[in-house]
């Protein structure tokens, strides 16, 4: 039995995304087309691959076995593509850079600009997501370079320090803490905070610091971007922990105050994630040289 690889790729994306709608969106296909492809693959295999329970989609035992092999197959395919790109050198090709949100928004652009000027024939594909999603994309070989702000632990990933960062507390200018240059972490106990989504590196660092100091805050709102959080804080909806890199513009305009925390727990190191055993191509190596020019 020869499996239809196109159908297998669609099935793998459904399994990866956890549902037909998200898979269709990421593949730029209609949901009926995705559903049809999975049905035809099930007919080929002679067994159900997915089960639906309300809005949730779960793999059957057959589906789990096939998904595991599909990931291996597409990883080999990606490796072949990487080797061919490496042979082409830096005259053409594609470099896929992924960065967690704070890095992508506030730090990455100058490095991209210098690389593009030096290597105009290499197309840049840049994606932004939280730390957890960037690590997953690297493991699936969908990225060449991965930069994150949150802690990552995985046996296949090497974590390499890149730049230092500091989380600060931001507040509206009229808040009682706004006039202080620094505070102990205990000063925010009981305050209403606006936080990033689960999986965010900023959120994980802040939660660890609060837990270590046994400080409790009131989580009032959750947003998926630092920019949305900054606007909410400026509107008086609460305080937030954000990277100092992210607030210099709003502080200069007087719309926000940034307050340092005296404890070192909110200092952090931004890192590059590298897949162990993976040989970088010329474009990846050249971009890493740019990253070293802090």
N, C-alpha and C positions, 0 to 999 in steps of 0.2 A: 504494500500500500504506500503510494507516494503522496505525502501530505501537500496540500496547497499552501505554499509559503506565505502568500499574501493573506490568506485567511488565518494562518498561524500567527502572523504579525499582529493582526487586528485582535485576535483572541488574547495575545500576550498583553496588549495595551489595555484591554478591558480588565484583565486580572491585575495589572499594575495600578490602574487608576481606581479600581474598586467599583466600577459601574459603567454602564453603556453610554450614558450621557456625557460623562467626563472624557471617556475614551473617544467618542465621536468628535467632541470639541477639539481635543488635542491632535487628532488625525485629520481634521478639516473634512470630515465625512458626515453624512446624515446619520441619525440614529438608526433608521430602518436598514441602511446599508451595513452598519456594524452588526446589527442583530442578524441579518441574513447571512453574513460571512460566518458568524459563530455557529448558526444552525447548520450550515453546509459542512463546517469542520466537524461538528458532532455527528453528522451523517457519515462522514468519512471514517471517523474513529469508531463509530457504532456504540457510543456511550455518551451520556450527558456530561458536559464539562463545567457548567455553571448552574447554580441554583439561585433563584430570586426569592427574597423574603421581604416583602414591602419594597422599600427603595434600596435595600441593601442587596449586594450581589456577592455570593460566596462560591469558591471553587469546590467541586466535588473531588473525591480522592483521585479519579482519573484526571480531572482538570489540574490538580496540584502536580501530579507526575508530569503531565505534558508541559505545564508552565515552567517547571524546573529545567526541562530539556530545551524549551524554547529560549530561555535566558542564556543557556550555554551556547546554543547555536548562534544567536545574534551577537553574543560577545565575541565569538570567533570571527564572525563577519566584520564586526567593528575593528578587530585587531588587524585583519587583512587590509581594510581601508586605511588604517593608520600607517601601516607599513608602506603602502603605495604613496601616501602623502609624503612620507619621509623621503622616499626616493625622488620625489619631485623637487625637494628642497624648498627654498623660500621664494621662488619665482612665481608660484601660484599655489593654490590650495585653500584650505579653510582652517582657522583656529577657533575652537569653541571654548569660550571663557565663561565660567559661571561664578557668581559671587553672591554672598548673602546680602540682604537688603541694604544695610548701612554702608557696606563697602561699595556696592554697585552705585549707590546714589551719591555718595560724598567723596570717595577716594579713587575710584577706578579710572575715570575719564582721562586724566593726564597720561597715564600709562598706555591706554589705548591709543591716544593721539600720537605719542612718540613711536609706538610700534607701527602704526599705520603709515607715518611719514617715512620710516626706515624701510618698510616692506609693503609697498602699495599693492603688490600683486596677491597678497594673502588676504582673503576675505575674513572679516571678524564676525563671529556669531556670539552675541553676548546674552546671557540669561541671568535673571535675578530671582532668588527665592530664599526661604529661610535656610538656616544651617542644615537642618535635617534633610531637606529636599536636595540641596547641593551635594551633600555626601552621597545620597542615593544615586544621583545622576552620575557622579564620578564612578561609583561601583559598577554601574551599568554601562560604563564607557561612552556616555553621551557628552562628556566634557574632556577637554585637554588640560585645562587649568581650572583649579577650584580654590576660591578664597572665601574663608568664613570667619565669623566673629565669635561663634559659640564653641564649647568643648565637643570634641568628637572622639569616640573610642571604637575602633573596629580593627580586627586583626589584619585586614587587607589594606588598611590605610595608614600611611605615615603622615604625622602632623608636624609641619615645619614652621617655626616662628617666622613672622613677617614684620609686623609693626606693632608698637604698643598703643593702647587706647585707654580711655578712662570713661566710665559712666558717671554722669552728673545727674543731679535732680533738677528738673526744670519746673518753673512755677510762673504764674502770671505776675507781673510787676507789683501788684498790690498785695500779694500774699505775705504773711508774716515772716516767711523764711527768705523772701526775695532779696532783702538787703544784706544778708549774711554771705560772706565769702566761702565759708566752710561750716559744716555741721557734723555732729556725730550721727551715725545711722539711726540711733534711737530717737532722734528729733522728728522722724517721719512716722513714728508709731501712731496708728489710728487714722492717718491721713487717707483721703480718697486718692487712688492712683488709676491712671490709664495705662494699660499694658498691651504688649504685642501678643500675637497668637502663640499657642503651644508650638514648640519646634524652633522658635526664634532664639538666636544666640543671646541677644540682649536680655530677653526674659529669663533665660536659664541662669545667666550670671547674676542678675538681680535677685532671683529667688534663692540662689545658693547663699548669697551674702546676707539676705534677710534671715534665712534659717540659721545660719551660723551665729548671728547676733541675737536670735530669738526675738526678732522684731516683727510685729504683725501689722499689715496694712489692709485697707479696705479696697478691694478691686472693684472699681465703679464701672469701667468700660474696657472693651478690648477692641483694638484695631489691627489691621494687617499691614500697616505701613507707618514709618516714623513720621512722615509728613502729616498724615492724618492726626497722629498723636500730638504733634506740635500745635496744630490748629486748635485741637480740643483743649489743650492746656492754656493757650492764649485766650480762649473763650471763657476760662474759669471753671472748667469741668473737673479739674483735679490736677494732681502732680504726675510726673512720669520720670522714669530712668531712661536716658538716651545717651548715645555716644557724644562726647564733646565735639567731635568732628561735625556732628549733625546740626548744631545749634548756633554756630558763630554768626550766621546771617541774621537770625531773629533776635539774638542778644544785641547785636550792633544797632538794630532798628528800634530797640527798646520794647519789643513785643513780648519778650520772654526774659526771665532771669535764670542763669545757670549757677547752681550751687555745688561746690565740691563736697565730697564726703571724706571725712578724715581717715577712716579706716581704709587699709589697702585692699579690702575685699572687692572693691568695685573697679580696681585696675584690672586690665585684661590684655592678652596678647592676641592680635589678629594673626591668623595662620593660613598657610597654603596646605591643602590636602594633596597627597601624592599616592597613587595606586602602587603598592609594592610589586616589584618585578616588572613594571611597565617601562619600556625604554622610550624616553621622550623624543619626538620628532624635532627637526630643526626649528619649526615655528614655535613649538612649546618652549624649547631651550632659549630661543631669542626673546620670547616674552618674559621668561623668568629672569633674564639678564636685565630687562627693563624694571621688573619688580624690585631688583636689588638696588636700584638707584632711588632710594627713599628721599 
